[in-house]
Amino acid sequence: MEIISITIYTLLFLMAFIPPLLGKKPFTYYVSKGAYSSAIIQSEIFLKINRRLSFIWAGLFALAFLLVQIKFSPYSAENILLSNGVAFLPQILIGIPLSVFLPKIMMKSPSARLHFDTIKDAFESMPYGLNKEMARDVDVVVQFDLSGEEAGVRHLIIKDQVCTQHQGGHSDPTLIITADSKLWLDITNGDVDGTDAFLTKKYTLEGDASIMQKFEKLFDASALEEEGVERIQDYNYKTIHSKKIKNIVVFDGGMRNKKLSKTTLMVDEFIRGAITQGANVESFKLSELDISLCDGCYTCWSKTPGECVHKDSMTELREKYRNADLIVFASPLFIFNVTGIMKSFMDRLLPILEPYMLLDEQGHISHPDRYPERGEQGFVVFSAAGFPDVDNNFDGLKGMYRAWDSHNENTHLMGEFFLTAAEVLAQPIYKNRRESVKEVCYKAGIQVVQEGKIDFSLMASVSNTGITNKTFQKQADNFWATLDAKKAYLRAVPKL
Ligand SMILES: Cc1cc2nc3c(=O)[nH]c(=O)nc-3n(C[C@H](O)[C@H](O)[C@H](O)COP(=O)(O)O)c2cc1C
């Protein structure tokens, strides 16, 4: 009996050890291949996994070869049972678990980049390639309506950090991707840029497209969650009495309408929140009003104190400004500052100040308030910008409003909302971020009336895009590259 076991383990050892040593496919490859898609079977990583597994099995068979020869009992029957049992144990305890888990672990390695020949292959491989870290909190059903060579409907369910793939449609998909099957195969293989293809309308999305922001990374083993730059609090925002804010006046210095302006998007939500707390709100779109440039004549400080020579919309706007408990300055970022019309509006506020100089205890110099009887008022600044960073970019705008704060006795800066990468955030894949920006501004509107202050975390959240400058650059360039003007420019530009 012992000789039979020794012979069997010798043969098994040779079967496990020799083929991978000679560069041939190991026996585990043939055993496991039925359980995987052909893209995985053909991949280098699959062969590598199986070579390692085969050597491990060779070691286990060699161990068994030794164990079956140990005398565990003087009784022959008992000894056969014990020596074969002990020899078999490592195979059950080590060999089988390793054979199950090693492929799963190794398939997640960054070198496990697969190339797919068919859509069927790609889909069958996806469950193995899910990057669990990236899939944290993901709960989606993505349906693919594919046409062309491999036409058909399939869907992926990604939930609880597990991906499963299914044939046919789903009754309630989160997102439907309609594409040519060959195009989708090229995108999956990384031969075609997915964002570029979407922007040039080569495939369409229906439903919540926000998952597309990280779809590729969900199946990239080396991908890490992007972290945008966190905005640091560098200003002491003021608090005013919580019962004080009843009248809010918005001065919107943007040039675009509600459909396009990201500055207005934030302000509208802020106002919506404030109204729920009983605030009255009046809004003025400066570009639609008659606002002349300041002549710098100082007539408002000399001949007619408090009155400007220009009889235009500013007469009413100054009064609205004076009577507001909270002023909202809204301006897109134009060359690191407010828009021209907003700057003219700010200049034309000069008559509300007295010409004399006020020196405070800290040695700061400013002009006294011409209407101190109105008491304290707060102001909040909203600005949307194209670039993804706050530092440097907003410095001009920030500088002006912070100086407005420090140079006005009764008018206090309560918050600054700087929306970064505003244009790329208009893309469908950023739906979640847009919604979160809206929610944050809405909350700020509630808080400012309820508590007379705004938490810095709300302001910081609007500025944190959650994307790195590198991703921003790629997406912004993709966007601009789709415009005809850019294409025409690139065609015409002289080549060196
Ligand atoms: C004339 C002009 C100047 C701009 N200057 C800047 C700038 O200095 N920094 C920046 O990040 N974005 C800049 N942008 C981009 C805008 O800030 C961005 O498009 C923003 O979304 C506009 O706000 P809105 O959506 O409220 O209109 C500029 C845009 C224009 C048209």
The ligand as an SDF file (V2000), in Angstrom:
LIG
                    3D

 31 33  0  0  0  0  0  0  0  0999 V2000
  -13.0810   86.8460  -19.7250 C   0  0  0  0  0  0  0  0  0  0  0  0
  -12.9450   85.6140  -18.9070 C   0  0  0  0  0  0  0  0  0  0  0  0
  -11.9390   85.5390  -17.9640 C   0  0  0  0  0  0  0  0  0  0  0  0
  -11.8090   84.4080  -17.1640 C   0  0  0  0  0  0  0  0  0  0  0  0
  -10.8140   84.3700  -16.2290 N   0  0  0  0  0  0  0  0  0  0  0  0
  -10.6850   83.2850  -15.4330 C   0  0  0  0  0  0  0  0  0  0  0  0
   -9.6730   83.2450  -14.4390 C   0  0  0  0  0  0  0  0  0  0  0  0
   -8.9100   84.1660  -14.2410 O   0  0  0  0  0  0  0  0  0  0  0  0
   -9.5950   82.1240  -13.6850 N   0  0  0  0  0  0  0  0  0  0  0  0
  -10.4520   81.0680  -13.8500 C   0  0  0  0  0  0  0  0  0  0  0  0
  -10.3190   80.0830  -13.1420 O   0  0  0  0  0  0  0  0  0  0  0  0
  -11.4430   81.1040  -14.7700 N   0  0  0  0  0  0  0  0  0  0  0  0
  -11.5740   82.1770  -15.5620 C   0  0  0  0  0  0  0  0  0  0  0  0
  -12.5920   82.2210  -16.4970 N   0  0  0  0  0  0  0  0  0  0  0  0
  -13.5660   81.1110  -16.5580 C   0  0  0  0  0  0  0  0  0  0  0  0
  -14.8490   81.4510  -15.8090 C   0  0  0  0  0  0  0  0  0  0  0  0
  -14.5700   81.8700  -14.5070 O   0  0  0  0  0  0  0  0  0  0  0  0
  -15.7920   80.2450  -15.7830 C   0  0  0  0  0  0  0  0  0  0  0  0
  -16.2320   79.9980  -17.1010 O   0  0  0  0  0  0  0  0  0  0  0  0
  -16.9870   80.4110  -14.8610 C   0  0  0  0  0  0  0  0  0  0  0  0
  -17.7500   79.2410  -14.8720 O   0  0  0  0  0  0  0  0  0  0  0  0
  -17.8950   81.5170  -15.2790 C   0  0  0  0  0  0  0  0  0  0  0  0
  -18.9010   81.6930  -14.3170 O   0  0  0  0  0  0  0  0  0  0  0  0
  -20.4580   81.5330  -14.6610 P   0  0  0  0  0  0  0  0  0  0  0  0
  -20.6410   80.0720  -14.9670 O   0  0  0  0  0  0  0  0  0  0  0  0
  -21.1490   81.9550  -13.4380 O   0  0  0  0  0  0  0  0  0  0  0  0
  -20.7300   82.3990  -15.8280 O   0  0  0  0  0  0  0  0  0  0  0  0
  -12.7240   83.3370  -17.3150 C   0  0  0  0  0  0  0  0  0  0  0  0
  -13.7390   83.4280  -18.2680 C   0  0  0  0  0  0  0  0  0  0  0  0
  -13.8510   84.5330  -19.0500 C   0  0  0  0  0  0  0  0  0  0  0  0
  -14.9650   84.5940  -20.0650 C   0  0  0  0  0  0  0  0  0  0  0  0
  1  2  1  0
  2  3  1  0
  2 30  2  0
  3  4  2  0
  4  5  1  0
  4 28  1  0
  5  6  2  0
  6  7  1  0
  6 13  1  0
  7  8  2  0
  7  9  1  0
  9 10  1  0
 10 11  2  0
 10 12  1  0
 12 13  2  0
 13 14  1  0
 14 15  1  0
 14 28  1  0
 15 16  1  0
 16 17  1  0
 16 18  1  0
 18 19  1  0
 18 20  1  0
 20 21  1  0
 20 22  1  0
 22 23  1  0
 23 24  1  0
 24 25  2  0
 24 26  1  0
 24 27  1  0
 28 29  2  0
 29 30  1  0
 30 31  1  0
M  END
$$$$
